[in-house]
Amino acid sequence: MGMTACHMEADQNLIERLKTKSEEDLFEAMEELEEDDNALSGFSPRELAQNDIYPAIWHESEKESLREELAAAFHELKAFFSAMASDSKGIVISIY
């Protein structure tokens, strides 16, 4: 599958490091992240809202349900990436 990232304001060092990763490296990193019980320990709806990252959806009172939703979405994304890799298909991600 491989990975290529391109963004006008992206960290070029990060992009170059990602380009050197094999498919196995990327899936291993995703597995480690999913298995890390502390991966979302620093999740802070307040901090995301303060940094204007989708500020209207993050509510501190819903922190636990949002954390569960993020974990479930990550699991689904990982399964999707795995299916695409198994079928030798690529993935295009565009964030505006």
BELDAHU-V189872 format. One record per pair of residues at least 6 apart in sequence whose C-alpha atoms are under 8 Angstrom apart, sorted by the first residue. I is the first residue (numbers start at 1). GAP is how many residues later the second one is. If there is no record, write none. Layout:
BEGIN
i->(I	I)
gap->(GAP	GAP)
END
This chain:
BEGIN
i->(1	1	1	1	1	1	2	2	2	2	2	3	3	3	3	4	4	4	5	5	5	6	27	30	33	34	34	34	40	43	44	44	45	45	45	45	46	46	46	48	48	48	49	49	49	49	58	81	84	84)
gap->(22	83	84	87	88	89	17	19	20	21	88	15	16	18	20	11	14	15	10	13	14	9	55	48	6	37	40	41	27	24	16	19	13	14	15	18	12	13	14	6	7	10	6	7	8	9	8	10	6	7)
END
